[in-house]
């Protein structure tokens, strides 16, 4: 992470507690799922990765400056080119209005950052991501640091020792990041979890 988007350096952090979103028994608020179900937005993967990370870097955050600088942006664009980083994108009339991106290694997805230009579009992208990870048999969705907004999805902290054992096992399993056939399949994958709150 960088201290700010203007920083010319990056720092490495190792949290004592790791923040995980469960893939197979996640929760979602009924109201959010209802809105997701009725949405006319289009969801795509890896359609415009550079734009997603650039918006994540530039968007104004309520609490603080972004931690994404040019080094991180350029590195992730290169990782995307070799199939190690992916984006989920939400479109309205071909306009990008929400998205997220992360790193993909083995059967792990490490969520990096997300943005909304319209209400709930980043959360919709997270629901779509969960459906993709479930479909492709991923075993770990790592959100790294505690985020109160993600608790509603069943996210929880685990001790770093437990996390590292899970990580080691998950890195050995290889998963493809394949898109869902259609939006109805995404709904079926999410509904079958049956953990609504």
C-alpha positions as CSV (number, residue, x, y, z in Angstrom):
1,X,0.0,0.0,0.0
2,X,1.1,3.6,-0.6
3,X,0.6,6.4,1.9
4,X,-1.4,8.3,-0.8
5,X,-1.9,8.3,-4.6
6,X,0.9,10.9,-4.8
7,X,3.4,8.7,-3.0
8,X,6.5,7.4,-4.9
9,X,6.9,4.4,-2.6
10,X,4.9,1.4,-1.5
11,X,4.9,-0.3,1.9
12,X,4.1,-3.9,2.8
13,X,1.8,-4.7,5.7
14,X,0.9,-8.0,7.5
15,X,-2.2,-7.7,9.6
16,X,-2.4,-9.8,12.8
17,X,-6.0,-10.5,12.0
18,X,-7.1,-11.2,8.4
19,X,-10.5,-10.2,7.1
20,X,-12.2,-13.0,5.1
21,X,-15.5,-13.1,3.2
22,X,-16.9,-16.6,3.2
23,X,-17.6,-17.9,-0.4
24,X,-20.0,-20.7,0.5
25,X,-21.9,-19.4,3.5
26,X,-21.9,-15.6,2.9
27,X,-24.8,-13.4,3.9
28,X,-26.5,-10.6,2.0
29,X,-29.2,-8.2,3.1
30,X,-32.6,-9.1,1.6
31,X,-33.1,-5.5,0.4
32,X,-29.8,-5.4,-1.4
33,X,-30.4,-8.8,-3.0
34,X,-33.9,-7.7,-4.1
35,X,-32.4,-4.6,-5.8
36,X,-29.7,-6.7,-7.4
37,X,-32.3,-9.1,-8.7
38,X,-34.3,-6.3,-10.4
39,X,-31.3,-4.4,-11.7
40,X,-31.1,-3.6,-15.4
41,X,-27.3,-3.1,-15.1
42,X,-24.9,-5.2,-17.2
43,X,-22.0,-7.0,-15.4
44,X,-18.8,-7.9,-17.2
45,X,-15.4,-9.3,-16.1
46,X,-12.1,-7.9,-17.4
47,X,-13.7,-5.7,-20.0
48,X,-11.9,-2.6,-19.0
49,X,-9.5,-3.4,-16.2
50,X,-7.3,-0.3,-16.5
51,X,-10.3,2.0,-16.1
52,X,-11.5,0.1,-13.0
53,X,-8.2,0.5,-11.1
54,X,-7.8,4.1,-12.3
55,X,-11.2,5.1,-10.9
56,X,-10.4,3.2,-7.7
57,X,-7.2,5.3,-7.5
58,X,-8.9,8.7,-8.3
59,X,-12.3,8.4,-6.6
60,X,-12.8,10.7,-3.5
61,X,-13.1,8.6,-0.3
62,X,-15.0,9.9,2.7
63,X,-12.5,8.8,5.2
64,X,-9.0,9.3,3.6
65,X,-7.0,9.5,0.5
66,X,-6.6,6.3,-1.6
67,X,-3.6,4.0,-1.0
68,X,-3.3,3.3,-4.8
69,X,-0.4,5.1,-6.4
70,X,1.1,4.8,-9.9
71,X,3.4,1.9,-8.9
72,X,0.4,-0.2,-7.7
73,X,-1.7,0.8,-10.8
74,X,1.0,-0.1,-13.3
75,X,1.8,-3.4,-11.4
76,X,-1.8,-4.6,-11.4
77,X,-2.2,-3.7,-15.1
78,X,0.8,-6.0,-15.8
79,X,-0.7,-8.7,-13.5
80,X,-3.9,-8.4,-15.4
81,X,-2.1,-8.9,-18.8
82,X,-0.8,-12.2,-17.5
83,X,-4.2,-13.3,-16.1
84,X,-3.4,-12.8,-12.4
85,X,-5.7,-9.9,-11.7
86,X,-9.3,-9.5,-12.6
87,X,-12.1,-6.9,-12.5
88,X,-15.9,-7.1,-12.1
89,X,-17.6,-4.2,-13.8
90,X,-21.1,-2.8,-13.7
91,X,-22.4,-0.8,-16.7
92,X,-25.5,1.3,-17.4
93,X,-25.9,2.1,-21.1
94,X,-22.2,1.2,-21.7
95,X,-21.1,3.6,-18.9
96,X,-19.0,2.1,-16.1
97,X,-20.8,2.9,-12.9
98,X,-19.3,0.5,-10.4
99,X,-16.5,-2.0,-10.1
100,X,-13.9,-3.9,-8.1
101,X,-10.6,-5.6,-8.8
102,X,-8.3,-8.1,-7.1
103,X,-5.5,-10.6,-7.4
104,X,-6.1,-14.2,-8.4
105,X,-3.6,-16.9,-7.3
106,X,-4.5,-20.6,-7.2
107,X,-8.0,-20.8,-5.7
108,X,-7.6,-17.4,-3.9
109,X,-9.0,-14.0,-4.8
110,X,-7.5,-11.1,-2.9
111,X,-10.0,-8.1,-3.1
112,X,-8.0,-4.9,-3.5
113,X,-10.5,-2.0,-4.0
114,X,-14.0,-1.2,-5.2
115,X,-16.0,1.9,-6.3
116,X,-19.5,3.0,-6.8
117,X,-20.6,5.9,-9.0
118,X,-24.3,5.0,-8.4
119,X,-25.9,3.6,-5.2
120,X,-24.9,0.0,-4.3
121,X,-23.0,-0.7,-7.6
122,X,-19.8,-1.8,-5.8
123,X,-21.9,-4.1,-3.6
124,X,-23.6,-5.5,-6.7
125,X,-20.2,-6.2,-8.1
126,X,-19.3,-8.0,-4.9
127,X,-22.4,-10.2,-5.2
128,X,-21.4,-11.0,-8.8
129,X,-17.9,-11.8,-7.7
130,X,-19.2,-14.2,-5.0
131,X,-21.2,-16.0,-7.7
132,X,-18.2,-16.3,-9.9
133,X,-15.9,-17.6,-7.1
134,X,-18.6,-20.1,-6.1
135,X,-19.1,-21.3,-9.6
136,X,-15.4,-21.8,-10.2
137,X,-14.8,-23.5,-6.8
138,X,-12.5,-20.9,-5.2
139,X,-11.7,-21.5,-1.6
140,X,-10.5,-18.1,-0.3
141,X,-11.8,-14.5,-0.6
142,X,-9.4,-12.3,1.3
143,X,-10.4,-8.8,2.0
144,X,-7.2,-8.2,4.1
145,X,-8.2,-5.5,6.6
146,X,-11.4,-5.1,8.6
147,X,-14.1,-3.1,6.8
148,X,-17.4,-2.5,8.6
149,X,-19.3,-2.3,5.3
150,X,-18.4,-6.0,4.5
151,X,-19.7,-7.4,7.8
152,X,-23.2,-7.6,6.2
153,X,-21.8,-10.2,3.8
154,X,-20.7,-12.4,6.7
155,X,-17.1,-11.3,6.6
156,X,-15.0,-12.0,9.7
157,X,-11.5,-11.8,11.1
158,X,-9.3,-14.8,11.6
159,X,-5.9,-15.1,13.4
160,X,-3.0,-14.8,11.0
161,X,-1.7,-18.3,11.9
162,X,-5.0,-19.9,10.8
163,X,-5.1,-17.7,7.7
164,X,-1.6,-18.8,6.6
165,X,-2.6,-22.5,6.8
166,X,-5.7,-21.8,4.8
167,X,-3.7,-19.7,2.3
168,X,-1.1,-22.4,1.8
169,X,-3.7,-25.0,1.0
170,X,-5.7,-22.7,-1.2
171,X,-2.7,-21.7,-3.3
172,X,-2.1,-25.3,-4.2
173,X,-5.5,-25.7,-5.8
174,X,-5.8,-24.2,-9.3
175,X,-9.1,-22.4,-10.3
176,X,-10.0,-20.6,-13.5
177,X,-11.8,-17.2,-13.3
178,X,-14.5,-18.0,-15.8
179,X,-17.5,-15.7,-16.2
180,X,-21.1,-16.8,-15.5
181,X,-23.2,-17.8,-18.5
182,X,-26.0,-15.3,-17.7
183,X,-27.4,-13.1,-15.0
184,X,-29.9,-15.8,-14.0
185,X,-27.0,-18.2,-13.2
186,X,-25.6,-15.5,-10.9
187,X,-28.9,-15.3,-9.0
188,X,-29.1,-19.1,-8.8
189,X,-25.6,-19.4,-7.3
190,X,-26.3,-16.6,-4.8
191,X,-29.8,-17.9,-3.8
192,X,-28.6,-21.5,-3.2
193,X,-26.4,-20.1,-0.4
194,X,-29.6,-19.2,1.5
195,X,-27.9,-17.1,4.1
196,X,-29.9,-13.9,3.8
197,X,-30.2,-11.4,6.7
